[in-house]
């Protein structure tokens, strides 16, 4: 059970990975700038897929209490 908790923790960390160092250009974006979120969505979609596969293979009775 602890291993599953550790795996889920790592998956969720990947999904919300935020760089600690913020470039100056990010602090003062040009007027009309729109963030391209495709790269961030890749990590989120990958994480969702990992969690879905874990739930499918291990079973929701075990996984859902760990996710919630």
Residue pairs with C-beta under 8 A, 6 or more apart in sequence:
1 62
1 66
4 54
4 58
4 62
4 63
4 66
5 66
7 54
8 51
8 54
8 66
8 67
11 47
11 50
11 51
12 47
14 43
14 46
14 47
15 43
15 44
15 46
15 47
15 48
17 43
51 63
51 67
54 63
55 63
55 64
55 67
